[in-house]
């Protein structure tokens, strides 16, 4: 998919118009941004926006996030356990203290 992010009012309006006109190429809209299908039409729309608005438009190619390939099992288990915690108001740092779950500081600096 192509992620198109706009940084000006005019670019947002052009993105909105393009998304309304070519709905088949739009995967998801987010106001200032949109995910376009990885097709020639999606690329055409993204490049047209950038040609018209220059630096006010950023285009990035995205890849599907595969949590089982990219995320360590300990982090996946911690996320599931945290969402299943007994007290919903418990912050993660307190929840993870004294357990085998990774702490926030170690996860913050560890790249996927």
C-alpha positions in Angstrom: 0.0 0.0 0.0 1.0 3.6 -0.4 0.7 6.0 2.6 0.0 9.6 1.5 0.3 12.2 4.2 -0.6 15.9 3.5 0.8 18.9 5.3 -1.2 21.8 4.0 -4.9 22.7 3.6 -4.7 22.8 -0.2 -3.0 19.3 -0.3 -5.6 17.9 2.0 -8.4 19.2 -0.2 -6.7 17.7 -3.3 -6.3 14.4 -1.4 -10.0 14.5 -0.4 -11.0 15.1 -4.0 -8.8 12.3 -5.4 -10.2 9.9 -2.8 -13.8 10.8 -3.6 -13.2 10.5 -7.3 -11.2 7.2 -7.2 -12.7 5.3 -4.3 -11.6 1.9 -5.7 -7.9 3.0 -5.2 -8.5 4.0 -1.5 -7.9 1.4 1.2 -8.4 3.8 4.2 -8.8 7.5 4.7 -7.5 9.3 7.8 -8.3 13.0 7.2 -4.8 14.3 6.5 -3.6 11.0 5.2 -4.8 8.0 3.1 -3.7 4.5 2.3 -3.9 3.9 -1.4 -3.8 0.5 -3.1 -0.4 -0.5 -4.4 -1.6 -0.2 -8.0 -0.6 2.0 -10.9 -3.7 4.1 -10.2 -2.7 4.5 -6.5 0.8 5.5 -7.5 -0.5 7.9 -10.1 -2.7 9.6 -7.5 0.1 9.8 -5.0 2.6 11.2 -7.5 0.0 13.7 -8.9 -0.5 15.0 -5.4 3.2 15.4 -4.8 3.7 17.0 -8.2 1.0 19.5 -7.4 1.9 20.3 -3.8 5.6 19.4 -3.6 6.9 19.1 0.0 3.4 19.3 1.4 2.8 15.7 0.4 4.8 12.7 1.7 4.4 9.3 0.1 5.7 6.1 1.7 5.3 2.5 0.7 4.0 0.3 3.5 4.2 -3.4 4.2 1.8 -5.5 6.1 2.7 -5.9 9.8 3.1 -9.6 10.6 3.3 -9.7 14.4 4.4 -13.3 14.5 7.4 -12.6 12.3 8.4 -9.2 13.5 7.6 -9.2 17.3 9.3 -11.4 19.9 7.0 -13.9 21.6 7.6 -12.3 25.0 6.2 -9.0 23.8 3.1 -10.6 22.2 2.5 -12.6 25.4 2.9 -9.4 27.5 0.4 -7.5 25.4 -2.2 -10.3 25.6 -1.6 -10.7 29.4 -1.8 -7.0 30.0 -5.1 -6.7 28.1 -6.4 -9.6 30.2 -5.3 -8.1 33.5 -7.6 -8.1 36.6 -7.6 -4.4 37.2 -8.0 -2.2 34.0 -6.5 0.8 35.7 -3.2 -0.8 36.4 -0.4 0.8 34.4 1.8 -1.6 32.4 5.0 -0.8 34.4 3.3 -1.9 37.6 1.7 -4.9 35.9 5.0 -6.1 34.5 7.0 -5.5 37.8 8.2 -8.8 39.3 7.1 -10.9 36.2 8.8 -12.3 33.2 7.1 -9.7 31.0 9.5 -7.2 29.3 9.7 -3.8 31.0 8.9 -0.5 29.1 12.5 0.7 29.1 13.8 -2.5 27.4 11.0 -2.4 24.8 11.5 1.3 24.1 15.0 0.9 22.7 14.6 -2.5 21.1 14.0 -2.3 17.4 11.8 -4.8 15.6 
